Amino acid sequence: MIREDIRNIAIIAHVDHGKTTLVDQMLKQGGVYHENQQTVDRVMDSGDIERERGITILAKNTAVHYGTTKINIVDTPGHADFGGEVERVLKMVDGVLLLVDSFEGPMPQTRFVLQKALDLKLKVLIVINKIDRPDARCDEVVSEILDLLIDLDADESTLDNPILYVSARKGTASLDLNVPGTDLRPLFDAILKYIPAPEGDPEGPAQVLISTIDYSDYVGRIGVGRIARGTFREGMSVVHTNLETGVTSSQWRLSGLYQYDGLKRVSAEEVRMGDIVALCGVSDISIGDTVCDPACVEGLPFVKISEPTVTMTFSVNDSPFAGREGTYVTSRHLRARLMRELQTDVSLRVNETDSTDAFEVCGRGELHLSILIENMRRQGYEFAVSKPRVIYKMIDGVKCEPVERLVVDTPQASAGAVIEKIGRRRGVLEHMSGADRVRLEFLVPSRGLFGYRSEFMTDTRGEGIMSSVFERYEPVKGDIPHRNVGALVAHETGISNSYGLFYAQERGTLFIGVGLEVYEGMIVGQNARPGDLVVNVCKAKHVTNMRNASASEDSLRLVSIRPLSLEECLEFIDDDELLEVTPKTLRMRKRILNAGDRARQWRYQTE
């Protein structure tokens, strides 16, 4: 049976191509808001970090009504590090809207998410967004998309589907670039015509594959998925099973059924085949489980999630200031929080280490792990993390490393510097195009991109755009220099003052200001030369009974203080350093705090 009264779609695209903005307009024109109701931009980005950074991190569900049809919409992340979110929610939908920027065209993540959609045999509707940009090049972008579809072996129906031209900010869509749209009706009509309705057996035993896990303080864990078969009713007995592990639970009762309507999750007494539903009532349900009728226990296959490529060590904070600012500071707290994250993040891996105080956390990239770190510190956790490292694999007896496809858009004047820097990092230039602004495409080892973003922004004067996505594993390329400058390391524990900082800034760039507590071995700045340098930022001016002849000696100006963000700290630290993370402070430090002990360790290693 086919349910013509419903459509399930996901909106997929590269980061900043306008997915969440388009969902805003679909909600407005789909009747979700009252007339003259005050709304916020990017309403689907509900998390604090999402709104602060302007990126989507978690996939979210919503629904609009167009005529007699309900359209369930899944808004997905655009950054490659959160590709796992996209991979798993594609199991809930029958088609996708592929959103492409009218100037940037297909980017690395565009290729990645499109490949995943085609692998699942989903129908693809191409949408060119931001057609009102003054630098839009819609015709060229359409050609690039068609070339990409052919390269990915898309079927003829996808190539024959119409292309929609949309301005998500204005809320208009058109099937003809030369005929401006007035609203999103052409988009809604195309969804109903070209995205297939869900198909299945509404009378068979109930069955739903869980693709997302949510949590509520009132009802506990909530499993979200699309019903593949049958009907669920509130209060009915069900079991959940996992096709991969073969583990089946005992019976439990559905204490709540919910559907998505606009921005709300509304209660329902009965849900049918094709509906996207949220189920409550069991505490140990996980992503990839199948909830089904006890009379017919059949697991559904779940999509294979791409493996992590980057790892970091999370450990208990053992610095001299440990326990001052955090609420959760022990290894028990740290382990419980990481294990809880595994239940909702399918791209994450957590491994035990030889030490009970440290855990190896593997993710899809630096941003993936830095978002986890930021969430944990906001929740009151205090811990230390190591420098990010890539995950190597042995393939046919050869040690291999992850390689990423890097796309750079930069002014012509900066292209040479970018090519030179990527070449030093073992990158290979594969394609180059453009005139005033040049697009460069590289294959570069993942470890070659660690710490490069800040250099890239400096080389391009802030005008460059870079993005990358995992491509494949290749044999290890060789040594890549991580940092060509050293660190300024605090000499003693105390409080920084202007006198000590003034003379320390001559050696490089400071990361801290006046009046901050520091401890021996803490990194307070970047040395201008290779190698670490111990400085005393707590040194005070000697008091004498002599009167200063010049008042200028008392006005010590600090001109080079540059506080670092979390991502910048992760880029800066080296193998022998750690980042101390607390709810209030980020402190970089040496693993061995005492300067004499560090010197002895260095001599021992060189011998």
DRENKETOR-949810 format. One line per 2 residues: for each residue y, z, x of C-alpha. Coordinates in Angstrom, 1 decimal, decimal comma, m for minus. Each point is the difference from the previous one (the first is absolute). Layout:
Y/Z/X; ...
% end
This chain:
0,0/0,0/0,0; 3,6/m0,7/1,1
2,8/2,3/m0,9; 3,0/m2,2/m0,6
2,3/2,9/m0,7; 0,1/1,3/3,6
0,8/m1,3/3,5; m0,5/1,9/3,2
2,0/m1,2/3,0; 1,1/1,3/3,4
3,2/m1,0/1,8; m0,7/m0,7/3,7
2,4/m1,0/2,8; 1,3/0,7/3,4
2,3/3,0/0,5; 3,6/m0,4/m1,5
m0,8/m3,1/m1,9; 1,0/1,6/m3,3
m3,2/1,3/m1,8; 1,4/3,3/m1,2
3,3/m1,6/m1,1; m1,9/m2,6/m2,0
m2,0/2,7/m1,7; 3,3/1,7/m0,9
1,2/m3,1/m1,9; m3,4/m0,5/m1,6
0,2/3,5/m1,4; 3,5/m0,5/m1,3
m0,8/m3,3/m1,7; m3,3/1,3/m1,2
1,6/2,5/m2,2; m0,8/3,1/2,0
3,6/1,2/0,1; 2,2/0,7/m3,0
3,2/m2,0/m0,3; 2,7/1,3/2,3
m2,4/2,5/1,6; 1,0/1,1/3,5
m2,6/m1,1/2,5; m0,5/0,2/3,8
m0,8/m2,8/2,4; m3,6/m0,3/1,2
m1,2/2,4/m2,6; m3,6/m0,5/1,1
0,8/1,4/3,5; m0,2/3,6/m1,3
m0,8/1,8/3,2; 2,7/1,6/2,1
m1,0/m1,9/3,2; m0,2/m3,3/m2,0
3,5/0,4/m1,3; 1,4/1,1/3,3
m1,5/m2,8/2,0; 0,1/m2,7/m2,7
m3,7/m0,9/0,3; m3,0/0,3/m2,3
m2,7/2,2/1,5; m2,4/0,6/m3,0
m1,2/m2,5/m2,6; 1,1/1,0/m3,5
m0,8/m1,1/m3,5; 2,2/m0,9/m2,9
m0,2/m2,1/m3,1; 2,3/m2,1/m2,2
m0,4/m1,7/m3,4; 0,8/m3,7/m0,4
m0,6/m1,1/m3,6; m3,4/1,2/m1,0
m1,3/0,2/3,6; 0,0/3,0/2,2
0,6/m0,8/3,7; m1,3/2,7/2,4
1,9/m0,3/3,3; m1,0/1,4/3,4
2,9/0,3/2,5; m1,5/m0,1/3,5
1,4/0,8/3,5; 1,3/m2,8/2,2
m0,4/1,5/3,4; m3,2/m0,9/2,0
m0,7/3,6/0,8; m0,7/0,7/m3,7
m2,2/m3,0/m0,5; m2,8/2,3/m1,1
2,0/0,8/m3,2; 0,2/m3,7/m0,8
m3,7/m0,7/0,7; m1,3/2,7/m2,3
2,3/m0,6/m3,0; m0,9/m3,7/m0,1
m3,3/1,0/m1,6; 2,0/1,1/m3,1
1,6/m3,4/m0,7; m0,9/m3,5/m1,0
2,9/m1,8/1,7; 3,0/0,6/2,3
3,6/m1,1/0,3; 0,6/m1,0/3,6
3,6/0,7/0,7; 1,7/m1,9/2,9
3,5/0,3/1,3; 2,0/m3,3/m0,4
1,3/0,3/3,6; m2,7/1,8/2,0
m2,9/m1,9/m1,5; m3,7/1,1/0,5
m0,2/2,9/2,5; m3,0/1,8/1,6
m0,6/2,3/m3,0; 0,3/m2,9/m2,4
m2,9/m1,7/1,7; m2,0/3,3/0,0
0,4/0,9/m3,7; m0,5/m3,6/m1,1
m3,3/m0,2/2,0; m1,2/3,2/m1,7
0,9/m1,4/m3,5; m1,8/m3,3/0,7
m3,1/1,8/1,3; m0,2/1,8/m3,3
0,4/m3,3/m2,0; 3,2/1,2/m1,6
2,4/m2,5/m1,6; 3,2/m0,3/2,0
3,4/m0,8/m1,5; 2,7/m0,8/2,6
3,5/1,4/m0,4; 2,9/m0,9/2,2
2,4/2,9/m0,1; 3,7/0,4/1,1
0,8/m3,6/m0,9; 3,7/1,1/m0,3
0,2/0,7/3,8; 2,6/m2,2/1,7
m2,5/m0,8/2,7; m2,9/m0,7/m2,3
m2,3/m2,9/1,0; m2,2/m0,2/m3,0
m1,5/m3,5/0,6; m1,0/0,8/3,6
m1,5/3,3/m1,1; m2,1/m1,7/m2,8
m1,4/m2,4/2,7; m0,8/3,0/2,2
m1,8/1,8/m2,9; m2,1/m3,1/m0,8
m0,9/m0,4/3,6; m1,1/3,7/0,0
m2,1/m0,5/m3,1; m1,7/m3,0/1,5
m0,6/1,9/3,2; m1,7/2,8/m2,0
m2,2/m2,4/m2,0; 1,6/0,7/m3,3
m1,6/m1,8/m3,0; 1,7/m2,9/m1,8
1,0/2,1/m3,0; 2,2/2,2/2,2
1,7/m3,1/1,6; 0,5/m1,4/m3,5
1,7/3,1/m1,5; 3,8/m0,3/m0,4
2,3/1,7/2,4; 2,6/2,4/m1,5
3,5/0,4/1,4; 1,3/3,6/m0,6
3,0/2,1/0,7; m1,4/3,5/m0,3
3,4/1,6/0,4; 1,5/m2,1/m2,9
m3,2/0,1/m2,1; m0,3/m3,8/m0,4
m2,9/m2,4/0,4; m0,4/m3,8/m0,2
m2,7/m2,6/0,4; 2,5/m2,4/1,4
2,2/0,9/2,9; 2,8/m2,3/m1,3
0,0/1,7/m3,4; 1,3/3,6/0,3
m1,9/2,6/m2,0; 1,6/2,5/m2,4
m2,8/2,6/m0,2; m3,6/0,6/1,0
m1,6/m1,7/m3,0; m1,3/m2,9/2,2
m1,7/2,6/2,2; m1,6/1,9/m2,9
m1,1/m3,3/m1,6; m1,6/m1,1/3,3
m1,9/3,3/0,3; m1,4/m0,4/m3,5
m1,0/m3,7/0,7; m1,3/0,0/3,5
m1,3/3,6/0,6; m3,4/0,4/m1,7
m0,6/2,7/m2,6; m2,6/2,6/0,9
m3,6/m0,9/m0,9; m3,0/2,2/m0,5
m2,4/1,6/m2,5; 1,9/2,4/m2,3
m3,2/1,2/m1,7; m1,9/0,8/3,2
m0,5/3,3/1,8; 3,4/1,4/1,2
0,9/m0,8/3,6; 3,2/0,3/2,1
0,6/m0,4/3,8; 2,4/2,6/1,4
2,6/m1,7/2,2; 2,7/2,7/0,2
0,0/3,8/0,1; 3,0/2,0/m1,4
0,4/3,7/m0,4; 1,6/2,3/m2,5
0,6/3,8/0,2; m1,2/0,3/m3,6
m3,2/m2,1/m0,1; m0,9/m0,5/3,7
m1,3/m3,3/1,3; 0,6/m3,1/m2,0
m2,0/m3,2/0,5; 1,7/m3,3/m0,7
m1,8/m3,3/m0,5; m0,6/m3,0/m2,3
m2,8/0,3/m2,6; m2,6/m2,7/0,9
m2,2/0,6/m3,1; m0,3/2,0/m3,2
2,2/2,6/m1,5; 1,0/3,5/1,2
0,9/2,8/m2,5; 1,6/3,3/0,7
m2,6/2,8/0,2; m3,0/m2,4/0,8
m2,5/0,9/2,7; 0,0/m2,2/3,1
m1,2/0,0/3,6; 1,4/m1,5/3,1
m1,9/m1,8/2,7; 0,7/m1,9/3,2
m1,8/m3,3/0,7; 0,4/0,4/3,8
m1,2/3,6/0,4; m2,4/0,0/m3,0
1,2/3,5/m1,0; 0,2/0,7/m3,7
1,7/3,1/m1,5; m1,2/2,2/m2,8
1,4/m0,6/m3,5; 3,6/1,0/m0,7
2,3/m0,3/m3,0; 3,1/m2,2/m0,2
2,7/2,6/m0,7; 2,8/m2,6/m0,1
0,6/m3,8/m0,3; 3,3/m1,6/0,8
1,5/m3,5/0,0; 3,2/m1,3/1,6
2,8/m1,0/m2,3; 3,3/m0,7/1,8
0,7/2,8/2,5; m2,1/2,6/m1,9
m3,7/0,9/m0,1; m0,8/0,4/m3,6
m3,1/1,7/m1,5; m2,6/m2,1/m1,7
m3,1/1,0/m2,1; m1,8/m3,3/0,8
0,3/m2,7/2,6; m1,8/m3,3/0,2
m1,2/m2,6/2,4; 2,9/m1,5/1,9
2,3/3,0/m0,2; 1,4/1,7/3,1
m0,8/3,7/m0,7; 0,4/3,4/1,6
m2,9/2,4/m0,4; 0,1/3,8/0,3
m2,7/2,6/0,1; m1,7/0,1/3,4
1,1/1,4/3,3; m2,1/m2,0/2,5
0,6/m3,6/m1,1; 1,0/m2,4/2,8
1,3/m3,5/0,5; m2,8/m2,5/m0,3
m2,0/2,1/m2,4; m1,2/m1,5/m3,3
0,3/2,1/m3,2; m2,6/m1,0/m2,5
m2,2/0,9/m3,0; m2,8/2,4/1,0
m2,4/m2,3/m1,9; 0,8/m2,9/2,4
0,9/1,1/3,5; 1,1/m3,1/1,9
2,4/0,0/2,9; 2,6/m2,7/0,5
0,7/m1,5/3,5; 3,3/1,1/1,5
2,1/m2,2/2,3; m0,5/0,4/3,7
3,0/1,7/1,5; 1,2/m1,3/3,4
m0,7/2,4/2,9; 2,8/2,1/1,6
1,4/m1,2/3,3; 2,1/2,9/1,3
m0,9/3,6/0,7; 1,9/3,2/0,7
m1,1/3,6/0,7; 1,3/2,6/m2,4
m0,3/3,5/1,5; 1,2/3,6/m0,6
3,4/0,6/1,4; m0,2/2,2/3,1
3,6/m0,2/1,3; 2,0/3,1/0,7
1,8/m0,4/m3,4; m3,3/m0,4/m1,9
m0,1/1,6/m3,5; 3,8/0,5/m0,4
0,7/m2,7/m2,5; m3,2/m1,1/m1,7
m1,9/1,5/m2,9; m3,4/m1,5/0,8
m0,7/0,3/3,7; m3,7/0,6/0,6
m2,8/m2,5/0,6; m1,5/1,0/m3,3
3,1/m1,1/m1,8; 0,3/m3,2/2,0
m3,6/m1,0/m0,6; 0,2/0,7/m3,7
3,2/m2,1/m0,3; m1,5/m3,0/1,9
m3,2/0,1/m2,0; 2,0/0,0/m3,2
1,9/m3,1/1,1; m3,3/m1,8/0,5
m0,7/0,3/m3,7; 3,0/m2,2/m0,9
0,5/m2,2/3,1; m2,9/m2,4/0,5
1,5/m1,4/3,2; 0,0/3,4/1,8
m2,8/1,4/2,1; m0,2/3,6/1,4
m2,4/0,9/2,7; m0,9/3,4/1,6
0,6/0,5/3,7; m1,4/2,3/2,7
2,7/2,5/m0,9; 0,1/1,8/m3,3
3,8/m0,1/0,2; 0,3/m3,8/0,2
m0,9/m3,0/m2,2; 0,0/m3,7/0,6
1,8/m1,8/m2,8; m0,4/m3,8/m0,2
2,3/m2,3/m2,1; 1,2/m3,5/m0,4
3,1/0,3/2,1; 2,8/2,3/1,3
1,9/m0,1/m3,3; m3,2/0,9/m1,9
m0,5/3,2/2,1; 3,7/0,8/0,2
0,3/0,1/m3,8; m3,0/2,4/m0,1
1,8/2,2/2,7; 3,2/0,0/m2,0
m1,7/0,9/m3,2; m1,8/2,9/1,7
3,1/1,4/1,6; 1,8/m0,1/m3,3
m2,8/2,0/m1,5; 0,4/2,8/2,5
m2,6/m1,0/2,7; 0,6/0,6/3,7
m2,1/m1,8/2,6; 0,1/m2,2/3,1
m0,8/m3,7/0,3; m0,8/m2,2/3,0
1,1/m3,5/0,9; m1,5/m2,7/m2,2
m2,9/m1,9/1,6; m1,9/m3,1/m1,1
m3,6/0,2/m1,0; m2,2/m2,1/2,3
m3,3/m1,6/m1,0; m3,0/m1,4/1,9
m0,8/m3,5/m1,3; m3,0/m1,8/1,6
0,3/2,4/3,0; 3,7/m0,8/0,5
2,7/2,7/m0,4; 2,5/m1,4/m2,6
3,3/1,2/m1,4; 1,9/m0,8/m3,2
2,4/m2,9/0,1; 2,8/m0,5/m2,5
1,9/m3,0/m1,3; 3,7/0,7/0,7
2,7/m2,1/m1,8; 3,5/0,4/1,3
3,2/m1,4/m1,5; 2,9/0,2/2,4
3,3/m1,7/1,0; m0,4/m2,8/2,5
1,8/2,0/2,7; m2,6/2,8/m0,1
m3,1/m2,2/m0,1; m0,4/m0,1/3,8
0,1/3,8/0,4; m2,6/0,4/m2,8
m2,3/m2,6/1,5; 0,3/1,7/3,4
m0,6/3,5/m1,3; m3,0/m1,0/m2,1
m1,4/m1,9/3,0; 0,0/3,1/2,1
m1,9/1,7/m2,8; m2,8/m2,6/0,2
1,2/m1,9/m3,1; m0,6/m3,7/m0,4
2,6/m2,3/m1,7; m1,8/m2,2/m2,6
2,8/m1,5/m2,0; 3,8/m0,4/0,3
2,4/m1,6/m2,5; 3,6/0,1/m1,2
3,4/m0,6/1,5; 2,7/2,6/m0,5
m2,6/2,6/m1,0; m3,4/m0,4/1,8
m3,3/1,0/m1,5; m2,6/0,9/2,7
m3,7/0,7/m0,7; m2,0/1,9/2,5
m3,5/1,4/0,4; 0,5/3,3/1,8
m2,2/3,1/0,7; 0,7/2,9/m2,4
0,7/2,3/3,0; 2,6/m2,5/1,2
2,1/0,7/m3,1; 0,1/3,8/0,6
3,6/0,9/0,8; 1,3/m3,5/m0,3
2,0/0,1/m3,2; 2,9/1,9/1,6
0,2/m2,5/2,8; m0,2/m2,8/m2,4
2,9/1,3/m2,1; 2,1/0,4/3,3
m0,9/m3,5/1,2; 0,9/m1,6/m3,3
3,1/2,2/m0,6; m1,5/1,2/m3,2
m0,3/m3,5/m1,6; m3,7/m0,6/0,6
m2,8/0,4/m2,4; m3,6/0,7/1,2
m3,2/0,5/m1,9; m3,7/0,0/0,9
m3,4/0,2/m1,5; m3,5/0,5/1,5
m1,6/m3,3/0,9; m3,3/0,7/1,9
m1,6/1,7/2,9; 0,2/m1,8/3,4
m1,1/1,0/3,6; 2,3/2,5/1,6
3,0/m1,8/1,5; 0,8/2,3/2,9
2,6/2,7/0,8; 3,1/0,2/m2,1
2,9/2,2/1,2; 0,9/2,5/m2,7
3,2/1,6/1,3; 2,0/m1,1/3,1
2,2/3,2/0,0; m0,8/3,6/0,2
1,0/3,1/m2,0; 2,5/2,8/0,6
m2,0/3,2/m0,3; 1,4/3,5/m0,6
m0,2/2,3/2,9; 0,0/3,3/m1,8
m0,1/1,6/m3,5; 3,4/0,8/m1,5
2,8/m1,5/m2,1; 1,6/m3,3/1,1
3,8/0,1/0,7; 2,7/m2,5/0,7
0,2/0,9/3,7; m3,7/m0,7/0,7
m0,2/m3,1/m2,2; 3,2/m1,5/1,6
m1,6/m0,1/3,4; m3,4/m1,1/m1,4
1,4/m3,0/m1,8; 0,9/m1,5/3,3
m3,7/m0,6/0,6; m0,7/m1,9/m3,3
0,2/0,2/m3,7; m0,2/3,4/m1,8
m2,0/0,6/m3,2; 1,4/3,4/m0,8
3,4/1,6/m0,5; 1,6/3,4/0,6
m1,4/3,2/m1,4; m3,6/m1,0/m0,4
m3,0/2,1/1,2; m2,0/m1,7/2,7
m3,0/1,1/2,0; m1,4/m0,8/3,5
m1,7/m3,4/m0,2; 1,8/m1,3/m3,0
1,4/m3,5/0,2; 3,8/0,0/m0,5
0,9/m3,5/1,0; m1,0/m3,4/1,6
0,4/m0,4/3,7; 1,9/m3,1/1,1
m2,7/m0,6/2,7; m3,8/0,0/0,2
m1,6/3,4/0,3; 0,7/3,3/m1,7
2,9/2,2/1,1; 0,3/3,7/m0,7
3,5/1,1/m1,1; 1,5/3,3/m1,0
1,9/m0,5/m3,3; 0,3/3,8/m0,4
2,0/0,4/3,2; 3,3/1,9/m0,7
3,2/m0,2/2,0; 0,5/2,9/2,4
2,7/2,4/m1,0; 2,6/0,8/2,6
3,4/1,7/0,1; 1,6/m3,2/1,2
2,3/m1,9/m2,4; m0,7/m3,7/m0,5
2,7/m2,3/1,3; m0,9/m2,8/m2,4
m0,9/0,4/m3,7; m2,0/m3,2/0,2
m2,8/1,9/1,8; m0,6/2,0/m3,2
m0,3/m3,1/m2,3; m3,5/m1,2/0,7
m0,7/m3,1/m2,2; m3,6/m1,0/m1,0
0,0/m3,7/m0,6; m3,7/m1,0/0,1
m1,9/2,1/m2,6; m2,5/m2,1/m1,9
m2,2/1,9/m2,4; m3,4/m1,7/m0,7
m1,7/m0,6/m3,3; m3,7/0,7/m0,5
m1,0/m3,6/0,7; 2,3/m0,1/3,1
m1,7/3,2/1,3; m3,4/m1,6/m0,4
1,1/m3,1/1,8; 1,5/2,1/2,9
m2,7/2,5/0,9; m2,5/m0,9/2,7
m3,7/1,0/0,6; 1,0/3,4/1,6
2,3/0,9/m2,8; m0,2/1,3/m3,6
2,3/0,0/m3,0; 0,4/3,4/m1,6
0,5/m0,4/m3,8; 1,4/2,7/m2,2
1,6/0,0/m3,4; 3,4/0,3/1,6
m0,2/m1,4/3,5; m1,6/m2,8/2,2
m0,4/1,0/3,6; m1,6/m2,1/2,7
m1,6/1,9/2,8; m2,3/m0,3/3,0
m3,7/0,9/m0,5; 0,3/2,2/3,1
3,3/1,9/m0,4; 0,4/1,5/3,5
1,5/m2,4/2,6; m2,1/1,4/2,8
m3,2/m0,4/m2,0; 0,9/m3,6/m0,8
0,5/m0,8/3,7; m3,3/1,6/0,9
m1,7/m2,0/m2,7; 1,6/m3,2/1,1
m1,1/0,6/3,7; m3,6/0,8/m1,2
m0,2/m3,3/m2,0; 1,4/m2,1/2,8
m2,5/1,5/2,5
% end
